[in-house]
Amino acid sequence: MTSPRTRADDEAEDLDVEEALALVNQHPGPSCGDRGHPAAPAHTEHHGSDDNHDSHGNHSSHGNHDNSHGHHGASHRPTEPRHRATPWPEARTAAERAARAAARAGGRAPVSVPLDEALGLTLAAPLTALTDLPSFDTSAMDGWAVAGPGPWTVRDEGVLAGHGTPAPLTDGTAVRIATGARIPLDTTAVLRTEHGRTDGRHRLQATREVVHGQDIRLRGQECRSGDQLLPVGTLATPAVLGLAAAAGYDTLTAVPRPRVDVLVLGDELLAEGLPHDGLVRDALGPMLPPWLRALGAEVRAVRRIGDDAKALQRAVTTSKAELIVTTGGTAAGPVDHVHPVLLRAGAELLVDGVEVRPGHPMLLARLKDGRHLVGLPGNPLAAVSGLLTLAEPLLRTLAARPAPEPYALPLRDAVHGHPYDTRLVPVVLRGDGAVPLRYNGPAMLRGIAAADALAVVPPGGTRRGQEAELLDLPWATGGIGVCFT
């Protein structure tokens, strides 16, 4: 397992969607320059871990001290080992670079996906109209199709949507018509139901002026066959799927979802029932798969490994997923097996610890075959921090999704900061500000369960009214992230 090395400055640019799509479409051979240049670590001394002395977390208590509440006075023994962690922004960029290198190595060719399975995918080919829209002149309203000036004699039969071509009209005649029905030949206009009245002799009178062509949707009004409707890189939202269907598509050419395996570590974890006898409920097994799906992944498997190093080794080396996500075991305790397993597997550590609280012991590794492993701390909120710091940028880049636009809001209350590290604090959005939530310790989920976003609090903290960058939670944005399939 090799250590992180410094990247050249000219490789520090972020990946944009067009480049990611180009990589998916071309998928050339591996770039030898990418594989040998992982993210640059910060050459700093780390001041204790708040997240993973328990390795599996989930509300465990052996060795955890919670610095995430801003206790500046925490003591640090001079004999503690020095740890080279990556600053939080650089860790996120490193994850994007890792995905970029994987895309260059090939194997992510576009796929053809049925419309009902394409939600949340990124278009790998332009959406080009396969027909005129509408494909024939149609009525925009319920009412009467009329020809010439009124009053009109109304035919007995009507014209409904989905039926064949109706008989032409002649001047002075009208026919009942439904929204979406074909317009009879020689129709002058459509008279809305509320703008006309009939007498007992099938005579129709207009109660408003009739304008030539009113309430008729002409063929090709929206587009002509061959028009480009949406470019490469468009996210397949529900509206995009509707447009594709209207334009004649049954499938879409899209960037495939990154495949993910989740490995839940820890002998102390229960899959059901109440905690007892030193055992605690596994919070991450139920939480991570839907969260990863919301980030655009295809979760292939969730496996409970326990504290078995050999089982973890087998799971890592035999997985076919593009990303393996582990929970816990990333520190240096007697049952923290992630680092030794990566060493035996010949993996390259791209990020080994991040200057962020909670979540400091997270890691990102590249396996010898080009797949990646994100090691999350075991404590629940620390794991969320790792998920948004490392897994989200990597998955977003692999899926060629656009990066969210960064934004900031003033915090309604002061937030204590860590002396050296970034803090991620759950907040709720209220008007034009964000309210920090109280339950923000690394083992707590109560805050994040009520949150709309995470506030990025710099070292030293923020005062009341000071703006902080926000990371939206996928289901709080009202966007595509609400879809978990």
C-alpha positions, 0 to 999 in steps of 0.5 A, spaced: 500 500 500 503 506 497 503 513 501 499 519 498 504 523 494 503 530 492 500 532 485 503 537 480 499 544 480 497 543 473 493 537 475 489 540 480 483 542 476 476 539 477 473 535 473 467 537 469 461 534 466 463 534 459 470 531 460 467 526 464 462 524 458 468 524 453 471 519 458 465 515 458 464 515 450 472 514 448 474 510 454 481 510 452 487 505 455 489 507 462 493 513 463 500 512 467 500 519 469 494 518 473 495 512 477 502 514 480 499 521 483 494 521 488 492 527 492 496 531 496 496 530 503 497 536 508 503 535 512 500 536 519 500 533 526 493 530 527 490 532 534 487 526 536 481 522 533 473 523 535 471 518 530 474 511 530 477 509 536 471 504 537 473 502 529 465 501 528 462 506 532 455 505 532 454 509 539 460 505 541 464 507 547 471 504 547 476 510 547 472 515 543 473 523 545 468 528 542 472 534 539 467 535 534 463 540 539 469 545 539 472 543 546 479 547 544 482 545 551 482 537 549 489 535 551 493 531 546 499 527 549 506 529 546 507 521 545 501 520 540 503 518 533 503 524 528 498 523 522 498 526 515 491 528 514 488 531 508 485 538 508 477 537 507 477 541 500 483 537 498 480 530 500 474 532 496 478 534 490 482 527 490 476 523 490 474 527 483 481 526 481 480 518 483 474 517 479 477 521 473 483 516 473 478 510 473 474 513 467 480 514 463 482 507 464 476 505 461 470 500 462 464 505 463 461 505 456 454 508 455 448 503 456 441 503 453 436 504 459 429 503 459 425 510 460 422 507 467 429 505 469 433 512 467 431 516 472 437 520 475 442 518 470 446 522 465 445 523 458 451 520 454 448 522 447 443 528 445 436 527 446 434 528 438 426 528 436 424 522 433 418 525 430 414 532 430 411 535 436 405 535 436 405 530 430 399 532 427 394 538 428 391 537 435 386 541 439 388 545 445 381 545 449 375 541 449 370 545 445 368 545 438 372 545 431 369 550 427 369 552 420 368 559 417 364 564 420 358 562 425 353 561 427 355 553 425 351 547 424 353 542 429 354 535 426 352 529 430 358 525 431 364 528 435 372 527 435 376 524 440 383 523 442 386 517 439 382 516 434 383 516 426 383 522 421 376 525 422 372 528 416 373 535 413 369 541 415 365 545 410 364 553 412 358 554 417 359 547 420 362 545 427 364 538 430 365 537 438 372 535 439 376 533 445 383 536 448 388 532 444 384 530 438 386 531 431 383 537 428 379 536 422 381 538 415 379 546 413 378 547 421 378 555 422 379 555 430 377 551 436 371 554 440 372 553 447 366 549 451 365 555 455 365 560 449 359 557 446 352 555 446 347 551 442 340 551 441 335 545 440 336 545 433 344 543 433 346 551 432 352 553 435 353 561 437 360 564 439 359 568 446 366 571 444 370 573 438 373 567 434 380 568 432 383 564 426 387 558 429 385 559 436 386 553 441 389 549 435 396 546 436 399 546 430 404 540 427 411 541 429 409 547 434 414 544 439 419 541 435 421 538 428 423 531 427 431 531 428 431 537 432 436 537 438 431 537 445 437 536 450 444 536 450 449 530 452 450 531 460 443 533 462 440 529 468 434 525 467 429 528 471 422 526 471 420 531 466 426 529 461 423 522 461 416 525 459 419 529 454 423 523 451 417 519 451 413 524 447 419 525 442 418 517 441 424 514 445 423 507 449 430 507 452 435 513 453 443 512 452 446 514 459 452 513 463 451 507 467 450 508 475 457 506 479 456 499 482 457 499 489 458 494 495 457 496 502 461 492 507 459 493 514 464 491 519 464 490 527 462 484 531 458 488 536 453 490 531 445 487 531 441 487 525 435 487 529 432 488 536 434 493 542 441 493 544 443 488 550 450 485 553 454 490 550 451 489 543 449 495 539 444 496 533 447 497 526 445 504 524 449 504 518 447 498 514 440 501 513 442 508 512 448 507 507 444 503 501 439 508 500 443 514 501 448 511 496 442 510 491 440 517 492 447 519 490 447 515 483 450 509 485 447 502 484 448 498 490 449 491 489 450 488 495 450 489 503 454 484 507 456 484 514 463 482 515 464 483 523 471 483 525 474 477 521 480 480 517 480 474 512 473 475 510 474 482 509 480 480 505 476 476 501 470 481 500 475 486 498 479 482 493 473 478 490 468 484 489 466 486 482 463 493 484 467 499 482 467 502 489 467 498 495 464 502 502 466 499 508 464 502 515 469 502 521 475 499 522 479 505 519 483 506 525 489 502 528 486 498 534 486 490 535 480 489 530 481 495 525 483 491 519 482 495 513 489 498 513 492 491 513 487 488 508 489 494 503 496 493 504 496 486 503 492 487 497 497 492 494 492 498 494 494 505 493 492 510 499 490 516 496 487 519 502 489 517 509 485 521 514 482 528 513 482 534 517 475 534 518 470 533 524 467 528 525 470 523 520 477 524 521 479 517 520 476 516 513 480 514 507 480 513 500 484 507 496 485 505 489 486 497 488 490 494 483 485 493 478 483 500 478 477 500 483 476 504 489 475 503 496 472 508 501 473 507 508 468 510 513 469 511 520 464 507 524 460 512 528 454 514 524 455 522 523 462 521 522 460 516 517 456 521 514 461 526 513 466 521 510 460 519 505 459 526 503 467 528 503 469 522 499 464 517 496 459 523 493 465 526 489 467 520 487 460 517 485 458 524 482 464 524 477 463 517 475 456 518 473 458 524 470 453 528 474 454 536 474 457 538 481 452 542 485 453 550 485 456 552 492 452 556 496 452 559 503 448 562 508 448 566 515 448 561 521 443 564 526 447 561 532 455 561 533 458 555 532 464 552 536 470 550 531 475 545 532 482 548 533 485 545 526 480 542 522 473 543 518 467 541 522 461 539 518 455 541 523 447 539 521 443 545 520 436 546 518 434 552 513 429 557 515 428 563 511 435 566 509 439 563 514 441 556 517 440 554 524 445 549 527 442 543 530 444 541 537 445 533 536 452 533 532 456 529 536 460 523 531 455 518 534 449 521 534 444 521 528 438 525 531 441 532 528 442 529 521 435 526 521 432 533 522 437 536 518 436 540 511 444 540 510 451 540 513 454 547 514 462 547 513 465 550 519 472 552 518 477 551 524 476 556 529 468 556 528 463 561 526 460 567 529 452 568 529 450 571 522 457 569 519 456 565 512 458 558 512 458 554 506 452 548 506 452 541 503 445 540 501 442 533 503 440 529 497 432 529 499 432 536 502 434 539 495 427 537 492 431 535 486 433 528 483 436 526 489 429 524 492 429 518 488 432 512 491 432 507 485 
